[in-house]
Amino acid sequence: MIAFPNCKINLGLSIINKRNDGYHNLETIFYPLAFTDALEIIRDVQSTPLSTDDITGSVTFSASGTPVPGDNKDNLCMKAYPLLQEDYPGLPSLKMHLHKAIPMGAGLGGGSADGAFVLTLLNTLFNLGLSSLELINYASKLGSDCPFFIINTPCFATGRGEILEPVSLDLSRYSFMLVNCGITVNTGWAFSQIDTPGEGSASKAMARLKDIILQPVSTWKDLLINDFELPVFKKYPEIKLIKDQLYDHGALYASMSGSGSSVFGIFEKNIRPNMRFPAGYHVFSL
């Protein structure tokens, strides 16, 4: 079975405060975009079903496309399988292949999408009968962004990003450009740079977030603010330059997604700005 895990962008992002568990409460709008990885899962026909006493299982994992750093066991795809297997020990061994296209550490949620899509594929492939709410509960154990990709429609997100409220927002009348310069912004560092969460002009704007997105996209420029932009742009001015260039070439709205480093621009439909970026940049038009 094959699926195509998609990315997301953040429309506005405000850090509200730091929690007792070390995480931060935030507010944002998650919006899905059809820029995808490819994920295939098949049953390993040479394996036998596991007994109820054996929950170790077996997954043969392979990857292509953009290299995925680190050990395979740390990949969210690999973590999703034993998460389900704890409750469904009869799951058979699998072969899993991931073709990676969404840049990693780029604020697009590609890894979270991959992990969430493994859960939904396994649910379908083996007729587990899990509801969306049950899948969301499993996904929340994988990562803060993972539950969104179970719903995969525009959502107002709070808490760590796992508390989701679907919103009515359709941007299909617009074109998008995604630009990634290859920089990986450390998420922990980015959060540490937010000195006064919950205060200042960004948070005041975010208090009206669900109202702002109902206004024309052309009004968003001074209203939808990503709190991470100030520290990230200061350390990596080349990321700020991308945002400036998108506006210079006619973007109605441009912003960094998540904690970076990808920047997106929203343009009138069918507009494909003729922009040049340094070698090694990844540019995607949608």
N, C-alpha and C positions, 0 to 999 in steps of 0.2 A: 504494500500500500504506500502511495506517495502523497505527500502534502507539501505545501509551500509556505513555510513560516514567514510572515511579513514583519516589517519594521513598524515603529511608531515614532511620532514626533510629539514634543510638548508644546502646547499653546499656553504660554505663561507658566511660571514655576516660582512659587513662593515658599521659602522655608519658614515655618511658623515658630517652632521651638524645638529644643532637644528633650527627648524623652528619658525616663529613668532607665530604660533598657539600653541606652546608648544610641539608639536610632533617632531620627528627626521626624517630626510631623511636617507634612507639606501639603500644598494645594496646587493642582495643575489640571489641565485638560489633556488627556491622552487621545491622540488622533491616529488611526491606522493608515498606513500607506502601502500601496501594492508594489513595494520593492522587497524581494523575497530571497530567502535561501531555498534549498530543496532538500527534503528529508524522505528517505525511504526506509521502511521497516518490513522485514519479512521473517516468517518463522524459519528457524534453523531445522530443516527437515531431517538432519542427522541426529537431532537431539530427541530426548524423550521428555514427556511432561514431568514436572517436578512433583515429588511426593509432598504431602502436607507437612512433613518434618524438615523439608529442605527448602530454605528461602534464599539460598545463595545465588542460584540461577547462573545464566551465562549470556553475555551480550558480546558479539563480535562487532566492534565499532571501527568504521573507516571514514575518512574525510577527504575531500578534494576542494578545489577552489582556493580562496584565501586561507593561508596556513593558520591553524588554530593553535596558539601557544599553550604550553602546560601539559600536564598529564591527562590522558583521556578520562581517567576516573573522576577528574574534577569538572568535566564537561557536564552542563546541566542535562543534556540528553541522557548521559549515563546515570545521573543521579535520579532521574525521573523513574526509571525502571524499578530499582529496588524499593523506591517509595511506594509504588503500587503493589509490589510483590510481597511486602510485609502483610498486606491484607488479602492478597490473592496469590498464595504460595503455589498454586497450580499453573501459573504462567509459564509457558515454555521458553526455551532459549531462543534468542533472536539474532538476526543480522541487521545492523543498522548502518546506514550510510548518510552522511551529511555533506552536501555541497554548499560551501560557505561563500556568500556574496556580500552580505551586509557587513560593513566594517565593524570590528570589535572595539569595545571601549570608546564608543563614538556617540553615546547618548541616544541610540536608536533602538535599544532593547532587543537586538538580534539574538543574543544568547538566551534571554528570557523567553523569547518567542519559540526558539528551538525546543527548550525544555517543556513549555506548555503544550506544544504540538505533539510531542511524544506522548504526553498523557492522553490527549484526545484521540490520537491514532490507536494507542493500546486499548482504550475504551471501546473503540469501534471494531478493531481487528478481532478482539477476543470477547465481544459482546458482554462487557462487564456491567452494563446498565447504569453507569454512573450519571447522575444528574449534573447540570451545569454548576450548581452550588457545591456538590461534592467534588467536582473537578477543581473548582476554585479553591476549596480548602486544601486539596493536595498541592495545587500550584503555589499557594502562599508559603508552603514549607520549602519550596525551591528558591524563591526570591521575591522581593517586593513588587517587581514589575510583572511577574509571571501571571497572576490572576487576570490582568487585563487581557492577555492574549487568549484566554478562555472565552471571554465575552466578545472581544475584538470588534467593538463598535465604539464610537466616540463616548468618552466617559469623563466625568468630573471625579478626580481621584484625591482622596485625603488619607490621613494616617501616614503610613510609610509608602503609600501608593497602592495599597491593597484594598482599601475601602472605595468601592466604585459605584458611581451613580450614572447610568446612561443619560446622555444629553442629546437633544435634537440639533445636529450640526452636519450639514452636507456641503462639502467643499469640492464636489465633483465638477462644478462649473469653472474651476480654476486649474492652472498648471502649477507644478511644483518643480523646483530644482534643489537637489541635495548636493552639498559639497563637503567633502572630508579631506583634510590636508594631511592625514596620516598620523597626527599627534594623538596619543592616548592620554587623556586627562584622568588622573587618579581620583576616584570618587571620594575616598576618605579625605584626601587633601582638599578637594573642592568644598566639602561640608565644613571642614575646619576653618575655612576662610570667611564663613558667614558669621560676622562678629555679633550682630544684634538681630537675630531672627525674630520675626513678628513685628518689627518696627520699620519706620521709614516709608518712602513713597511707594516702593514696590509692593509692600504688604497692603497698603491702602488701596492700591489699584486692584490687587487680587481679591479684596473683599467683595468686589463686584464682578468676579471672573465670569460667572454664569450669565450675567447680563451683558458683559462686554462681547462675548462671542456671538450674541444675537445681533450685534451692530454690523454694518458693512465692514468687510475686511480692510478697506482703505482707511478705517479709523483706528485700527489696532496698533499702529506704530508706537504711539505714546501711551498706550493703555496696557497692553500685554507685555509684561516684563519678566524676564528670567533672572532670578537673584544670583545665579552662578556667573552671569556674563561679566560683571564687574571684576571679580578676582581672576577669572580665566582670561579675559581680554588683557588684563594687566600683565599676566605672566606670559601669555602667548598672543602678542599683537597681530600675528598673521591670521588668527581666527577672527579677530575683529575686522581685519581688512576684508575678509570674505563677506561678512555681513554688509559692510559699506559698499562693496562692489555690487552686491545684489540689489541694493537700493539704487545705486547709480544706474543700473541697467533696467530699472522699471518695476522692481518688486513692489507689490502693494504692502506686503509685510515680510519681514525677515527676522530670524531669531536663531540663536543657538538652541539645540535640542538637549534636554537633560543637563547633565554636568559637562557636556561637550564630548567630542570636539566638532561634531557635525553641525553645519549651519544650513538652514533651509530658507528658500524664498518662495513666496506665493505670488503668482503672476496671473494676469488675465488669461482666459482659456486660449490654448494654442499658441501662446507666445513662447518662443524658445530663444532667449537672449543669447547673442553671440559673445560668449565670454571666454577668455583664455586664462588658464591657471598654470602654475608651475608643474613641471613633470613630477609624477608621483601623486598628484592630487586625484581623488576619485570624484567624478561628477556624474550625477544621475538625474535625468529629466523624466518626469512622470505626468 
